[in-house]
Amino acid sequence: MKILLSLSLLFSTLGVTAVPAQSPLRRTSRAEKTLIRYEHQSWEAVKQKDYKKFSSFLAPDFYDVFSNGQTVGKQELLDKYVRGVNLVDYSLSSFHVRLLNRDAAIVVYEAVAHGSESQTMAHDIKQGEVSTIHVTVTSAWARRKGKWLNVFYRENDIK
């Protein structure tokens, strides 16, 4: 205690003020980087119409809730919706990843996309017309047999 008091007096006479130690900046984990990369790759797969690659990100029990409240599973999403999307361009930003444990995570981010839908509609846009969507995405991922798979996806329109 005497040493701390002596150091404080020494620093104060020299005009030096103590700065509390700051916690080190939080580093993004490998899992977080992987999930963000997978989100980008899944959007790019839709843009490139690479349905096999897009499907590889989805768990067999995948569940999607559209902004209008409609729900679909993996196969219905692939058959009725994704194949009808013509994604012109998109941007993804403001990623937040919450690791729930080593095998489960939630990813939240913003997406702005331009494109059209020619099959069953997932958004409130005119069929076949290029439109813009601006959404907040909530996506849940589970690591199964060592591979991250998307188990839940939800878009909320930003107005």
N, C-alpha and C positions, 0 to 999 in steps of 0.2 A: 504494500500500500504506500509506504514511504517513497518507493521508487516512482510510482505513478504520480504522486503528488509533486515530486521533484521535477519530473519530466514536464508536467503541466505548467509549473512555474517557469521553467526554462523556456518552453515554447511561447508562453505568453509574454515574457520579457523580450523575446526575439521577434514578436509580432507574427508568429506562426499559429494558425488556428487548426485544431484537429478536425479532420473530415471523417465522418463515420464511414466505415467500410460499406461499400455497396455490394449487393449480391451480384455475382457474375451474370452476364446476359444469358438468358435461357437459350440453349442450343436446340435446334430442331433435330429430333431423333431420326434414325434411319427409317423407322416405320412411318413417321409423319411424312418424310420426303417421298417415300414409296407411294403412299396413298394420294398425295397431291399429284404425283406423276401419273398414277392410274386414272385419276379424274380427267386430267388433260388428255391422256391416251384414249379414254372411252369417248370423249367428245370428238376427237380427231377420227376415230374409227367410224362414228356416225357420219361425219362430213365426207369421209372417203368411201362410204357405203361398204365398209369392211365388217359385215354383220357377224362373221365368225369371230373376229377379234373382239368386237363389242360384246358378244355373247359370253366370251371367255372371262369377262370381268364379273359376270352375274352369277350368284349362287343359284342352285336349282330351286330353292325356296324364296327367291327374290320377290320383293313386294314393292310396288310403286303406287303412290297416292298422287293423283293429278291435282292441280290447283282448284278444279271444280268439284273435288271430293271423290271422283271415280277411282276405283282401285283395280289394278291388274297385276298378274303374276308375270314371270319371265317369258313364257311362251306366247302369251297374249300380247305382251309388249312388243316382242320381236315380230310376230305375225301381222298384227293390226296397226301398229303405230310406227315403229322405227323404220321399217322398209318404205314408208311413205314420206319420210322426212328428206327434204332437200336443204341441207344446212350449207348456207353460203359462206358465212364466217361467224366467229364467236370470240369472246374474250372472257376469261375467268380471272377473278381477283379476290382479294380480301379473305384468303384462306385462314381458317381456324380449325385445328385438329385437336380433338380431345381423346386421348387414349384412356379407355375405361379399365383395361387390363392389358396384358401382353397380347391378347388375341381378339380384342374388340375395340373399335374406335368409331367416333362420329366426326364427320368432316362437314363443315359449313363454309359456304363461299357464295359470291355473287357471280352471275353469268348474264352476259348480254349476247344475244344471238340474232342473226338475220337468216331467214329461210322461209320455206313453205312446207305445207303438209298436203299430201294428195290422197291419203287414205283416211281412216278414222282420225278425228281431230283430238289432240290432247290439250290444245290451247284455244282460247277464245279469239281466233283469227279467221280470216276468210280463206276457205279452201283453195289451194293453188296459188294464192297471192303471196309474194314475198312480204313478210312482216317482221317486226322486231319484238323480241321478248326480253324483259329485264326481270330476273328472278333471283331470289335467294334460294340456294340449294342446301338441303340437309340430306346427307348420305351416310348410311351406317355400313360398316365393314366388319367382317369376321375373318380371322385367320383360321383356315381349316386345312389340315394336313400340310401345314407350312405355307399355304398360299392365301393371300388376301382376296376375299370375294365380297362384292357388294350385295348386301342382303336387304337394304331398304333405301328408297330414294323418294324425295319429296321436293317439289318446286313451289314456292310462294311468290306470286306476282308482286313486283315492286311498282307502285303507282305514283 
